[in-house]
Amino acid sequence: MEFSWVSETKEPEKVRLFLKARGVSHRMFSQIKHFGGKIVVENHEVFTNDYVKNGEKITIFMPPERENVELDADFADPLKVVFEDKNFLLVNKPAFVTTVPGHADRKTTLVNMIKAHLIKEKADSLVPHVVTRLDRDTSGLVLLAKHKFAHALLNDALMEHHDIEKFYIALVSGSFQEDHGLINEPIGRVEGDFIRRQVRQDGKKSVTEYWVEKRFQNFTQLRIQLHTGRTHQIRVHMTWAGHPLIGDALYGGPRSKLISRQALHASEMIFFDPFANKNQHFNAGLPDDVQRIIEAGHY
């Protein structure tokens, strides 16, 4: 896999500095050097201490990624692809599907499904890189990178510049009085519990912003933006606020015959695409179970 740029610097610049400014990390330089990659300027292979001049084309050739042969491909269900190019894959994950393989499930996760998708389209690399993930019972948009370079660039954006914006639709019990609010409460583990989290002062900084979209008979439809990415963040913050999600048995949410999981859907994502040099903006329509509650007007 190769990536190219044309230098627009007035003065000659070292190859290492030029590429570092475009997101090539020290680890990637090492992989290029030791695992079969190369750096080429105007059809001549160069080293990182060489120079690139104004108007010259510089190309990096990344070594092939080694397939994880222990990762099975799951061809059972077709992937719901929202967007795909040679760098990124955005999918609409159904509820009750775990994002990545773990002890409980190593064969039917979203990553298994994505490997099957990559095999069917005869992709250059069969190694999916998860950028964002969702709880098993949460539906909606999940972003993946199709190679290491794209993954590294988006990870840097996520960690340093928060260039990935994620929005959710949540159906929560009761009626929110404020049309808009910000919950800034730290989240940590519940003592002696491996799964559950809670608001606690020694927890990690967690910020959730919400807007009321509509108030119903006994619940409220919220549009939520995550400003941090803690485990179960929306579910914990809504419970702390006194409005647990409908169907969220883990955090005391009310049961409903219309849904068998928490009423939470990752509906919208905006991320900066460093290859296209622009923001990409996508939406995923509401799943049937969440839509049923909205149409009924009660849970």
Buried (B, 14 or more C-beta within 10 A) or exposed (E): BEBEBEBEBEEBBBBBEBBBEEBBBEEBBEBBBEEEBBBBBEEEEBEBEBBBBEEBEBBBBBBEBEEEEEBBBBEEEEBBEBBBEEBBBBBBBBBEBBBEBEEEEBEBBBBBBBBBBBEEEEBEBBBBBBBBBBBBBBBBBBBBBBBBBBBBBBBBBBEEEEBBBBBBBBBBBBEBEEEEBEBEBBBBBEEEEEEBBBBBEEBBEBBBBBBBBEBBEEBBBBBBBBBBBBBBBBBBBBBBBEBBBBBBBBBEBBEBEBBEBBBBBBBBBBBBBBEEEEEBEBEBEBBEBBEBBBEEEEB
